[in-house]
Amino acid sequence: MTKWVDYSSKYGLGYLLSDLSAGVFFNDSTKVVSEANGNNFFYYERKAVASNEKQDVMTQYSLTNFPKELQKKVTLLQHFKSYLE
């Protein structure tokens, strides 16, 4: 079972997978994906790797210890997950 909610007019697209992992594709092309157990999440950000090439760079964080600038995105991830459950 997979569920999703489209808030792309404001934030992005949130989804919940059958293993209860959740994620959000944000309008700024970043992505946040939580582990099924809900303790950690992965943050994907497009970064330049060459003058004409970009790729997603992944960083893993704990839901209790992450950079302050990701607070809004983590809050939205948790909101979408609880809404879709």
Order of alpha helices (4+ residues) and beta strands (2+ residues): beta-beta-beta-beta-beta-beta-alpha
